[in-house]
């Protein structure tokens, strides 16, 4: 696992082409849960490595887009195994100084994140995301990814909670997913109130529309 972290640390996302980044991301290992939502051509990478839960053809342009911003802090609400958190933290840390990050989930920290914490110090908040509103901290977060409660009301509450941390950018996950109607509805309601971007490419080998990342500038 440490070799994967080292490889990530050596990558300069600004110098990589979009095609190169999309090609290399699966090599870090993808989460294979709900495999019917994933492209079969990437199945050799399922349940391997850091187990990130993203489509490479969505995640790569999202990360490339983020690399143009000055982002010195990151909060991820709903991190599961931690792969998306690790990739985002490392690739943004490589282009921004004094980078700080925190992950939040109702699960105990995964073995993957425990290993990663030995390599790169970060904060972990275990509990319901609604508890974050009472979390005592002066830390603000430039970028927040919401991937926790996927119900309409749950996401709406999480979105309101993020304002406490004075973000510059907020990302929502599963904005085009057939499995997350509440997220799709909420995103479509709020996106036109902000300057926003959508990363929603799909794979022909997948039956349906899934995942998708929406980014807004606050």
VEXDREN-20293 format. One record per residue (C-alpha): x, y, z. Coordinates in steps of 0.25 Angstrom, whole numbers, plus 5000, padded with zeros to 4 digits. Last residue first. Layout:
% VEXDREN-20293
XYZ ...
This chain:
% VEXDREN-20293
492251174985 492751114973 492050984970 492450844966 491550724961 492150584960 491550474953 491250334959 490350244950 489450244937 488950114932 489449984927 490949994928 491849954916 491650084909 492350154920 491850294925 492350434925 491750514936 492650624941 491850744943 492250884946 491551004953 491551154955 490451154965 488951174966 488751084954 489250964961 488250964973 487050894968 487750804958 488650754969 487550734979 486750644969 488050564965 488350544980 487050494983 486950404971 488150324975 488250194968 488050244954 489250324957 489450464950 489850544962 490450434969 491550514977 491350664981 492550764980 492650894988 493651004985 494151124993 493751065006 493351145018 493451025028 492051055034 491451065020 491750915019 490550885029 489550945019 489950845009 489950725018 488550765022 488050765007 488850635005 488050565016 486750625011 486950574997 487450445001 488850404998 489450425012 490950435011 491650474998 491850625000 493250674995 493750795002 494850894996 495451015003 495250955017 495151045029 495851005042 495451085055 494850955060 493850905070 492950805063 491550835066 491050855051 491950725049 490950645056 490050645044 491150565037 490850445046 492050395053 493550375052 494350505049 495750475043 496850575043 498050555034 499550515035 500150455023 500850325022 500450265036 499050325033 499050245020 499150115026 497950145036 497250195023 497350065016 497049985029 495750065029 495450175040 494250135048 492950155039 492050275041 492950355032 493750485031 495050505025 495950625028 497050695020 498150805021 499050855010 500250945014 500550965000 499750934987 500150854975 500550724981 499550734992 498450734981 498850604976 499050544990 497750594996 496850554984 497450414982 497450384997 495950434999 495450364987 496150234992 495650245006 494950115009 493650195011 493950345010 492550405014 492750555016 494150585010 494750715015 495950785007 496950895010 497950975003 497250994989 497751094980 497051054967 497551004954 497750864960 496250854962 495950844947 496950734946 496350664958 494950664951 495450634938 496150504944 494950464953 493850464942 494650374932 495250294943 493850264949 493950274964 493850194976 495350184981 495850044986 497250084991 497849954985 496949854980 495449824981 495249844966 496449874957 496349744949 494949784946 495249904938 494649854925 493449824933 493049974934 492449994948 490950004953 490749854952 491949844962 491149894973 492449884982 493649874974 494449984980 495550024971 497050004971 498250104969 498450054955 497050104952 497550244952 498650224941 497850234929 496950354933 498250424937 498950394924 497750444916 497550574924 499050604921 499950604933 500850734936 499750794945 499450664952 500950654957 501050504961 502150474971 501250464983 500350374976 501450274974 501850284988 500450254993 500350134984 501750084989 501150105003 500050005000 
